[in-house]
Amino acid sequence: MTQFQALDSQELIHLSVPRVWELLTDWVAAPKWMPGVDSMEAEQLTSLGTVLDYHSGSHERQLLISELVDEKAITLTSGGGDISVHYRYALAKDSGQTQVRLVITVEAAKKLRNEVGDLLAAIAGSEADTLKSLRAYAESAP
């Protein structure tokens, strides 16, 4: 497998790390800030290996929590087999606020490495404002 980076973005959210973590992992509220997600629910409590079922248009899809460090980092993985996409959110305290970093990587079988360019561009385009949306949602949440 070969790994490619599709996006690396950061945003400062004017809330504490525990509060941002709480909002980030509120899966039912994810459609308020995650692009292309119409609904989402977890099959169990947020933990390593939890499957998140979501709807995007008429499609039913799943994300897997493949990395979890409470209040520090979470990676959501989609796909598998020849291509998988990893969405890694990392949180860090910054003067009582929270710096959130989103790194999206694509893992592709070597035989597909010359064909992932369009996928990387599509991901970068659709996810470019994800953290701005998270910030707007978080800072206006009750």
LINLIN-V592170 format. One line per field, one symbol per residue. ss: DSSP state (h for helix, s for strand, l for the rest). psi: psi as a letter, one per 20 degrees, with the letter a starting at -180 (. if undefined). burial: b if it has 24 or more other C-alpha atoms within 12 Angstrom, else e. A space follows every 50 residues. Layout:
ss = ???
psi = ???
burial = ???
This chain:
ss = lsssssssssssslllhhhhhhhhllhhhhhhllllllssssllllllll ssssssllssssssssssslllssssssssllssssssssssssllssss sssssssslhhhhhhlhhhhhhhhhhhllhhhhhhhhhhhll
psi = qppqphqoqqppplrqghgggghhjnhhihiiippjphqqqqiaqorpip popqpocjpprqqpoipoopjgqppppqbachpqppoopppppnliappp ppppqppqqhijhijighggggggghjhjghhggggggiiq.
burial = eeebbbbbbbbbbbbbbebbbebbbbbbebbbbbbebebbbbeeebeeeb bbbbeeeeeeebbbbbbbeebbbbbbbbeeeebbbbbbbbbbeeeeebbb bbbbbbbbeeeeeeebeebbeebbeebbebbbbbbebbeeee
